[in-house]
Amino acid sequence: ILEATTGGTRRHLYDLATHLDPERFEVSVICATLRDAAFLADVERMRARGIKVMTLRMVRPIRPFSDCLAFLRILGHMLHHRYDVVHTHSGKAGILGRLAARLAGVPRIVHNKP
């Protein structure tokens, strides 16, 4: 789960998602696409490789209503798909994603700080 889809975090997400062995892992990505329109090309490349990508509106500044909507979408997605591991990166995605993962009963939650 990532909000900051620019620079190094963008590269980290793309490399991680596309280099995990698809025979061993079913990878999906939850991300925002608002910071950099060029990231949409990465989203399409990931989808072409069979990676499920859910995009949502998530912004860096604190926006209670918008943050609540993003959280509810993430939580609903996690409850529907039942993940074994959730990996979050950066502030906003870390807070919303880890809380949703905990409430959804995900057994392993990993967070990277920038």
DSSP file (Angstrom, degrees, kcal/mol; ACC not computed):
  #  RESIDUE AA STRUCTURE BP1 BP2  ACC     N-H-->O    O-->H-N    N-H-->O    O-->H-N    TCO  KAPPA ALPHA  PHI   PSI    X-CA   Y-CA   Z-CA
    1    1 A I              0   0    0      0, 0.0    88,-1.5     0, 0.0     2,-0.3   0.000 360.0 360.0 360.0 129.3    0.0    0.0    0.0
    2    2 A L  B     +ab  31  89A   0     28,-2.1    30,-1.6    86,-0.2     3,-0.1  -0.993 360.0 174.4-148.7 134.7    1.5    3.3   -1.1
    3    3 A E  S    S+     0   0    0     86,-0.6     2,-2.0    -2,-0.3    32,-0.3   0.769  77.3  69.9 -99.5 -41.4    0.4    6.9   -1.4
    4    4 A A        +     0   0    0     85,-0.3     2,-1.5     1,-0.1    -1,-0.1  -0.496  59.1 169.7 -83.2  75.0    3.8    8.5   -2.3
    5    5 A T        +     0   0    0     -2,-2.0     2,-0.3    -3,-0.1    34,-0.1  -0.321  42.8  94.3 -88.9  55.8    4.1    7.1   -5.8
    6    6 A T  S >> S-     0   0    0     -2,-1.5     4,-1.6    29,-0.1     3,-0.9  -0.920  80.7 -16.0-135.5 162.1    7.0    9.3   -6.9
    7    7 A G  H 3> S-     0   0    0     -2,-0.3     4,-2.0     1,-0.2     5,-0.1  -0.065 124.4  -2.5  52.2-132.9   10.8    8.9   -7.0
    8    8 A G  H 3> S+     0   0    0      1,-0.2     4,-2.7     2,-0.2    -1,-0.2   0.834 133.9  53.2 -65.6 -36.0   12.4    6.2   -4.9
    9    9 A T  H <> S+     0   0    0     -3,-0.9     4,-2.5     2,-0.2    -1,-0.2   0.884 108.0  52.3 -68.7 -35.4    9.2    4.9   -3.4
   10   10 A R  H  X S+     0   0    0     -4,-1.6     4,-2.3     2,-0.2    -2,-0.2   0.944 112.8  44.4 -61.3 -47.7    7.7    4.6   -6.8
   11   11 A R  H  X S+     0   0    0     -4,-2.0     4,-3.0     2,-0.2     5,-0.3   0.906 111.9  53.1 -64.0 -42.5   10.7    2.5   -8.0
   12   12 A H  H  X S+     0   0    0     -4,-2.7     4,-2.6     2,-0.2     5,-0.2   0.931 110.9  46.7 -59.2 -47.5   10.6    0.4   -4.8
   13   13 A L  H  X S+     0   0    0     -4,-2.5     4,-2.7     2,-0.2     5,-0.3   0.944 114.5  46.3 -60.3 -49.6    7.0   -0.5   -5.3
   14   14 A Y  H  X S+     0   0    0     -4,-2.3     4,-2.3     1,-0.2    -2,-0.2   0.932 115.0  46.1 -62.2 -47.0    7.4   -1.3   -8.9
   15   15 A D  H  X S+     0   0    0     -4,-3.0     4,-1.4     2,-0.2    -1,-0.2   0.920 115.1  46.7 -63.1 -44.0   10.5   -3.4   -8.4
   16   16 A L  H  X S+     0   0    0     -4,-2.6     4,-0.9    -5,-0.3     3,-0.3   0.944 115.1  45.4 -63.4 -48.4    9.0   -5.3   -5.4
   17   17 A A  H  < S+     0   0    0     -4,-2.7    -1,-0.2    -5,-0.2    -2,-0.2   0.861 118.8  41.3 -65.5 -36.1    5.7   -6.0   -7.1
   18   18 A T  H  < S+     0   0    0     -4,-2.3    -1,-0.2    -5,-0.3    -2,-0.2   0.599 113.3  51.5 -91.7 -10.8    7.3   -7.2  -10.4
   19   19 A H  H  < S+     0   0    0     -4,-1.4     2,-0.3    -3,-0.3    -1,-0.2   0.476  79.0 104.4-107.7  -1.9   10.2   -9.2   -9.0
   20   20 A L  S  < S-     0   0    0     -4,-0.9     7,-0.1    -3,-0.2     5,-0.0  -0.603  87.3-100.1 -74.8 141.5    8.4  -11.5   -6.6
   21   21 A D    >>  -     0   0    0     -2,-0.3     4,-2.4     1,-0.2     3,-1.6  -0.467  26.6-154.3 -66.0 114.0    8.0  -15.0   -7.9
   22   22 A P  T 34 S+     0   0    0      0, 0.0    -1,-0.2     0, 0.0    -2,-0.0   0.678  93.5  63.1 -66.9 -14.9    4.5  -15.3   -9.3
   23   23 A E  T 34 S+     0   0    0      1,-0.1     3,-0.1     3,-0.0    -2,-0.1   0.748 117.1  27.9 -75.3 -23.7    4.7  -19.1   -8.7
   24   24 A R  T <4 S+     0   0    0     -3,-1.6     2,-0.4     1,-0.2    -1,-0.1   0.681 122.9  44.1-107.7 -25.5    5.0  -18.4   -5.0
   25   25 A F     <  -     0   0    0     -4,-2.4     2,-0.7    -5,-0.0    -1,-0.2  -0.968  56.9-150.8-131.4 137.6    3.2  -15.1   -4.4
   26   26 A E        -     0   0    0     -2,-0.4     2,-0.4    -3,-0.1    25,-0.1  -0.933  32.7-160.5-100.7 111.4    0.0  -13.6   -5.5
   27   27 A V        +     0   0    0     -2,-0.7    25,-1.4   -10,-0.1     2,-0.3  -0.746  17.7 171.6-101.3 137.0    0.8   -9.9   -5.5
   28   28 A S  E     - c   0  52A   0     -2,-0.4     2,-0.4    23,-0.2    25,-0.2  -0.980  16.2-148.7-138.7 155.5   -1.6   -7.0   -5.4
   29   29 A V  E     - c   0  53A   0     23,-3.0    25,-3.3    -2,-0.3     2,-0.5  -0.961   7.2-165.6-126.9 137.5   -1.0   -3.3   -5.0
   30   30 A I  E     + c   0  54A   0     -2,-0.4   -28,-2.1    23,-0.2     2,-0.3  -0.994  34.1 148.6-119.0 122.0   -3.2   -0.6   -3.4
   31   31 A C  E     -ac   2  55A   0     23,-2.4    25,-2.0    -2,-0.5     2,-0.3  -0.975  45.5-118.5-152.5 161.2   -2.0    2.9   -4.4
   32   32 A A        -     0   0    0    -30,-1.6    25,-0.1    -2,-0.3   -27,-0.1  -0.712  14.1-166.6 -95.1 153.8   -2.8    6.5   -5.0
   33   33 A T        +     0   0    0     23,-0.5     7,-0.2    -2,-0.3     6,-0.1   0.147  61.1  98.1-124.9  18.3   -2.1    8.0   -8.5
   34   34 A L  S    S+     0   0    0     24,-0.3     3,-0.2    22,-0.2    -1,-0.1   0.790  73.3  58.7 -82.1 -28.3   -2.5   11.7   -7.7
   35   35 A R  S    S+     0   0    0    -32,-0.3     2,-0.4     1,-0.3    -1,-0.2   0.872 117.4  17.4 -72.8 -36.5    1.1   12.7   -7.2
   36   36 A D    >   -     0   0    0      1,-0.1     3,-1.8   -31,-0.1     4,-0.3  -0.919  55.6-160.0-144.7 111.4    2.6   11.8  -10.5
   37   37 A A  T >  S+     0   0    0     -2,-0.4     3,-1.5     1,-0.3     4,-0.3   0.785  93.0  68.2 -60.9 -26.9    0.5   11.1  -13.7
   38   38 A A  T >> S+     0   0    0      1,-0.3     3,-1.4     2,-0.2     4,-0.7   0.740  83.8  73.2 -65.2 -21.6    3.5    9.2  -15.1
   39   39 A F  H <> S+     0   0    0     -3,-1.8     4,-2.1     1,-0.3     3,-0.4   0.770  79.2  74.4 -63.5 -24.3    2.9    6.5  -12.4
   40   40 A L  H <> S+     0   0    0     -3,-1.5     4,-2.1    -4,-0.3    -1,-0.3   0.829  89.9  57.5 -58.7 -31.1   -0.2    5.4  -14.4
   41   41 A A  H <> S+     0   0    0     -3,-1.4     4,-2.2    -4,-0.3    -1,-0.2   0.892 105.6  49.8 -65.7 -38.8    2.2    3.8  -16.9
   42   42 A D  H  X S+     0   0    0     -4,-0.7     4,-2.6    -3,-0.4    -2,-0.2   0.905 107.9  54.0 -63.5 -40.9    3.7    1.7  -14.1
   43   43 A V  H  X S+     0   0    0     -4,-2.1     4,-2.5     1,-0.2    -2,-0.2   0.927 109.8  46.9 -58.8 -45.8    0.2    0.7  -13.0
   44   44 A E  H  X S+     0   0    0     -4,-2.1     4,-2.2     1,-0.2    -1,-0.2   0.885 111.2  51.4 -66.0 -38.4   -0.6   -0.5  -16.6
   45   45 A R  H  X S+     0   0    0     -4,-2.2     4,-1.0     2,-0.2    -1,-0.2   0.897 111.1  48.4 -64.8 -39.6    2.8   -2.4  -16.7
   46   46 A M  H ><>S+     0   0    0     -4,-2.6     5,-2.3     1,-0.2     3,-0.8   0.937 111.5  49.2 -65.5 -45.0    2.0   -4.1  -13.4
   47   47 A R  H ><5S+     0   0    0     -4,-2.5     3,-1.8     1,-0.3    -2,-0.2   0.887 105.8  57.4 -60.7 -38.5   -1.5   -5.0  -14.6
   48   48 A A  H 3<5S+     0   0    0     -4,-2.2    -1,-0.3     1,-0.3    -2,-0.2   0.772 104.2  53.8 -63.6 -25.1    0.0   -6.4  -17.8
   49   49 A R  T <<5S-     0   0    0     -4,-1.0    -1,-0.3    -3,-0.8    -2,-0.2   0.366 127.2-101.0 -89.2   4.4    2.1   -8.8  -15.7
   50   50 A G  T < 5S+     0   0    0     -3,-1.8     2,-0.4     1,-0.3    -3,-0.2   0.566  74.8 143.7  89.9   9.5   -1.0  -10.0  -13.9
   51   51 A I      < -     0   0    0     -5,-2.3     2,-0.5    -6,-0.2    -1,-0.3  -0.700  50.6-128.5 -84.1 129.4   -0.6   -7.9  -10.7
   52   52 A K  E     -c   28   0A   0    -25,-1.4   -23,-3.0    -2,-0.4     2,-0.5  -0.657  28.6-169.9 -77.7 126.5   -3.9   -6.7   -9.3
   53   53 A V  E     -c   29   0A   0     -2,-0.5     2,-0.6   -25,-0.2   -23,-0.2  -0.977  10.5-169.9-124.1 123.0   -3.8   -2.9   -8.8
   54   54 A M  E     -c   30   0A   0    -25,-3.3   -23,-2.4    -2,-0.5     2,-0.3  -0.953  11.1-160.9-108.6 121.7   -6.4   -1.0   -6.9
   55   55 A T  E     +c   31   0A   0     -2,-0.6     2,-0.3   -25,-0.2   -23,-0.2  -0.783  15.1 170.0-101.2 147.7   -6.1    2.8   -7.2
   56   56 A L        -     0   0    0    -25,-2.0     2,-0.8    -2,-0.3   -23,-0.5  -0.970  42.2 -92.5-149.9 164.1   -7.8    5.1   -4.7
   57   57 A R        +     0   0    0     -2,-0.3     2,-0.4   -25,-0.1    13,-0.1  -0.715  56.1 151.5 -83.0 111.5   -7.8    8.8   -3.8
   58   58 A M        -     0   0    0     -2,-0.8   -24,-0.3   -55,-0.1     2,-0.3  -0.970  21.2-168.4-143.3 124.8   -5.2    9.2   -1.0
   59   59 A V        -     0   0    0     -2,-0.4     4,-0.2     2,-0.2   -55,-0.1  -0.815  28.0-123.3-116.7 155.8   -3.4   12.5   -0.4
   60   60 A R  S    S+     0   0    0     -2,-0.3    -1,-0.1   -57,-0.1     3,-0.1   0.923  87.8  75.9 -65.0 -47.6   -0.4   13.3    1.7
   61   61 A P  S    S-     0   0    0      0, 0.0     2,-0.5     0, 0.0    -2,-0.2  -0.244  99.0 -93.7 -64.9 156.2   -2.0   16.1    3.9
   62   62 A I        +     0   0    0      1,-0.0    -2,-0.1     4,-0.0     4,-0.0  -0.592  51.0 166.8 -70.8 120.9   -4.4   15.2    6.6
   63   63 A R     >  -     0   0    0     -2,-0.5     4,-3.6    -4,-0.2     5,-0.3  -0.827  20.7-160.3-136.4  92.4   -7.9   15.3    5.2
   64   64 A P  H  > S+     0   0    0      0, 0.0     4,-2.2     0, 0.0     5,-0.2   0.834  88.1  42.2 -48.6 -47.6  -10.3   13.6    7.6
   65   65 A F  H  > S+     0   0    0      2,-0.2     4,-2.2     1,-0.2     5,-0.2   0.957 119.6  43.1 -67.1 -49.2  -13.2   12.9    5.2
   66   66 A S  H  > S+     0   0    0      1,-0.2     4,-2.4     2,-0.2    -1,-0.2   0.894 114.6  51.1 -62.2 -41.4  -10.9   11.8    2.3
   67   67 A D  H  X S+     0   0    0     -4,-3.6     4,-2.6     1,-0.2    -1,-0.2   0.885 108.9  51.3 -64.5 -39.0   -8.7    9.7    4.7
   68   68 A C  H  X S+     0   0    0     -4,-2.2     4,-2.5    -5,-0.3    -2,-0.2   0.910 110.2  48.8 -65.0 -42.5  -11.8    8.0    6.1
   69   69 A L  H  X S+     0   0    0     -4,-2.2     4,-2.1     2,-0.2    -2,-0.2   0.920 112.4  48.1 -63.4 -43.1  -13.1    7.1    2.6
   70   70 A A  H  X S+     0   0    0     -4,-2.4     4,-2.5     1,-0.2    -2,-0.2   0.922 111.5  50.9 -63.0 -43.4   -9.6    5.8    1.7
   71   71 A F  H  X S+     0   0    0     -4,-2.6     4,-3.0     1,-0.2     5,-0.2   0.924 109.5  49.8 -59.5 -45.5   -9.5    3.7    4.9
   72   72 A L  H  X S+     0   0    0     -4,-2.5     4,-2.6     1,-0.2    -1,-0.2   0.880 111.0  49.3 -63.9 -38.1  -12.9    2.2    4.3
   73   73 A R  H  X S+     0   0    0     -4,-2.1     4,-2.2     2,-0.2    -1,-0.2   0.924 113.3  46.8 -65.6 -43.3  -12.0    1.2    0.7
   74   74 A I  H  X S+     0   0    0     -4,-2.5     4,-2.5     2,-0.2    -2,-0.2   0.942 114.0  47.7 -63.1 -47.2   -8.7   -0.4    1.9
   75   75 A L  H  X S+     0   0    0     -4,-3.0     4,-2.7     1,-0.2     5,-0.2   0.933 112.0  49.1 -60.4 -47.4  -10.5   -2.2    4.8
   76   76 A G  H  X S+     0   0    0     -4,-2.6     4,-1.8     1,-0.2    -1,-0.2   0.901 111.4  50.1 -59.5 -41.2  -13.3   -3.5    2.5
   77   77 A H  H  X S+     0   0    0     -4,-2.2     4,-2.1     1,-0.2    -1,-0.2   0.920 111.9  47.7 -62.9 -44.5  -10.7   -4.7    0.0
   78   78 A M  H  X S+     0   0    0     -4,-2.5     4,-2.2     1,-0.2     5,-0.4   0.882 110.4  51.2 -67.2 -38.3   -8.7   -6.5    2.7
   79   79 A L  H  < S+     0   0    0     -4,-2.7    -1,-0.2     1,-0.2    -2,-0.2   0.859 113.6  46.0 -66.1 -34.0  -11.8   -8.1    4.1
   80   80 A H  H  < S+     0   0    0     -4,-1.8    -2,-0.2    -5,-0.2    -1,-0.2   0.848 121.4  35.1 -76.0 -35.7  -12.8   -9.3    0.7
   81   81 A H  H  < S-     0   0    0     -4,-2.1    -2,-0.2    -5,-0.1    -3,-0.2   0.634  89.8-144.4-100.9 -15.5   -9.4  -10.7   -0.3
   82   82 A R     <  -     0   0    0     -4,-2.2     2,-0.1    -5,-0.2    -3,-0.1   0.959  20.6-153.0  52.2  77.0   -8.0  -12.0    3.0
   83   83 A Y        -     0   0    0     -5,-0.4     3,-0.1     1,-0.1    25,-0.1  -0.441  20.8-156.0 -80.1 151.3   -4.3  -11.2    2.7
   84   84 A D  S    S+     0   0    0      1,-0.3    24,-1.1    22,-0.2     2,-0.4   0.756  85.3  21.2 -90.0 -34.2   -1.5  -13.2    4.5
   85   85 A V  E     - d   0 108A   0     22,-0.1     2,-0.4    21,-0.1    -1,-0.3  -0.999  62.2-167.1-137.9 136.8    1.0  -10.2    4.4
   86   86 A V  E     - d   0 109A   0     22,-2.3    24,-3.1    -2,-0.4     2,-0.5  -0.997   7.2-166.8-123.1 129.6    0.4   -6.5    4.0
   87   87 A H  E     - d   0 110A   0     -2,-0.4     2,-0.3    22,-0.2    24,-0.2  -0.967   8.3-174.0-118.0 118.8    3.4   -4.2    3.3
   88   88 A T  E     - d   0 111A   0     22,-3.0    24,-2.3    -2,-0.5     2,-0.4  -0.772   5.5-163.9-110.8 157.9    2.9   -0.4    3.7
   89   89 A H  E     +bd   2 112A   0    -88,-1.5   -86,-0.6    -2,-0.3   -85,-0.3  -0.989  48.9   5.8-144.8 132.5    5.3    2.4    2.9
   90   90 A S  S  > S-     0   0    0     22,-1.7     4,-1.7    -2,-0.4     5,-0.2   0.026  89.8 -65.5  82.3 172.7    5.3    6.0    4.0
   91   91 A G  H  > S+     0   0    0      2,-0.2     4,-2.4     3,-0.2     5,-0.2   0.952 122.0  35.5 -61.6 -65.0    3.1    8.0    6.4
   92   92 A K  H  > S+     0   0    0      1,-0.2     4,-2.5     2,-0.2     5,-0.3   0.939 123.1  43.2 -62.3 -50.2   -0.5    8.1    5.1
   93   93 A A  H  > S+     0   0    0     -4,-0.3     4,-2.4     1,-0.2     5,-0.4   0.849 112.8  56.1 -64.8 -32.5   -0.5    4.6    3.6
   94   94 A G  H  X S+     0   0    0     -4,-1.7     4,-1.8     3,-0.2     5,-0.3   0.923 111.6  40.9 -64.8 -44.8    1.3    3.3    6.7
   95   95 A I  H  X S+     0   0    0     -4,-2.4     4,-1.9     2,-0.2     5,-0.2   0.966 122.6  38.3 -68.6 -53.2   -1.4    4.6    9.1
   96   96 A L  H  X S+     0   0    0     -4,-2.5     4,-2.2    -5,-0.2     5,-0.2   0.921 120.2  46.2 -66.3 -43.6   -4.4    3.7    7.0
   97   97 A G  H  X S+     0   0    0     -4,-2.4     4,-2.6    -5,-0.3    -3,-0.2   0.896 112.8  47.4 -68.9 -42.2   -3.1    0.4    5.7
   98   98 A R  H  X S+     0   0    0     -4,-1.8     4,-2.4    -5,-0.4    -1,-0.2   0.907 113.5  48.4 -67.8 -40.3   -1.8   -0.9    9.0
   99   99 A L  H  X S+     0   0    0     -4,-1.9     4,-2.4    -5,-0.3    -2,-0.2   0.936 114.1  46.1 -64.0 -45.6   -5.0   -0.1   10.8
  100  100 A A  H  X S+     0   0    0     -4,-2.2     4,-2.1    -5,-0.2    -2,-0.2   0.914 112.6  50.8 -62.6 -42.7   -7.1   -1.7    8.1
  101  101 A A  H  <>S+     0   0    0     -4,-2.6     5,-2.7     2,-0.2     4,-0.5   0.911 110.5  48.9 -62.5 -42.5   -4.8   -4.8    8.0
  102  102 A R  H ><5S+     0   0    0     -4,-2.4     3,-1.1     1,-0.2    -1,-0.2   0.933 113.2  46.4 -63.3 -45.3   -5.1   -5.2   11.8
  103  103 A L  H 3<5S+     0   0    0     -4,-2.4    -1,-0.2     1,-0.2    -2,-0.2   0.811 110.9  53.4 -66.8 -29.4   -8.9   -4.9   11.7
  104  104 A A  T 3<5S-     0   0    0     -4,-2.1    -1,-0.2    -5,-0.2    -2,-0.2   0.504 116.3-115.4 -83.5  -4.0   -9.1   -7.3    8.8
  105  105 A G  T < 5 +     0   0    0     -3,-1.1    -3,-0.2    -4,-0.5    -2,-0.1   0.755  48.3 173.1  78.6  24.7   -7.0   -9.9   10.8
  106  106 A V      < -     0   0    0     -5,-2.7    -1,-0.2    -6,-0.2   -22,-0.2  -0.526  25.1-148.1 -66.9 126.4   -4.0   -9.9    8.5
  107  107 A P  S    S+     0   0    0      0, 0.0     2,-0.5     0, 0.0    -1,-0.1   0.777  78.8  39.7 -73.0 -25.7   -1.4  -12.1   10.3
  108  108 A R  E     +d   85   0A   0    -24,-1.1   -22,-2.3   -25,-0.1     2,-0.5  -0.974  62.6 179.0-131.0 122.1    1.8  -10.2    9.1
  109  109 A I  E     -d   86   0A   0     -2,-0.5     2,-0.4   -24,-0.2   -22,-0.2  -0.984   5.3-172.9-124.3 125.4    2.0   -6.5    8.7
  110  110 A V  E     -d   87   0A   0    -24,-3.1   -22,-3.0    -2,-0.5     2,-0.4  -0.944   1.0-170.5-118.7 136.6    5.3   -4.9    7.4
  111  111 A H  E     -d   88   0A   0     -2,-0.4     2,-0.5   -24,-0.2   -22,-0.2  -0.995   7.4-159.3-130.8 132.4    5.9   -1.1    7.3
  112  112 A N  E     -d   89   0A   0    -24,-2.3   -22,-1.7    -2,-0.4   -18,-0.1  -0.917  12.6-145.3-105.0 132.4    8.8    0.7    5.7
  113  113 A K              0   0    0     -2,-0.5    -2,-0.0   -24,-0.2   -24,-0.0  -0.737 360.0 360.0 -90.9 145.8    9.6    4.2    6.9
  114  114 A P              0   0    0      0, 0.0    -1,-0.1     0, 0.0   -25,-0.0   0.522 360.0 360.0 -64.9 360.0   10.9    6.6    4.2
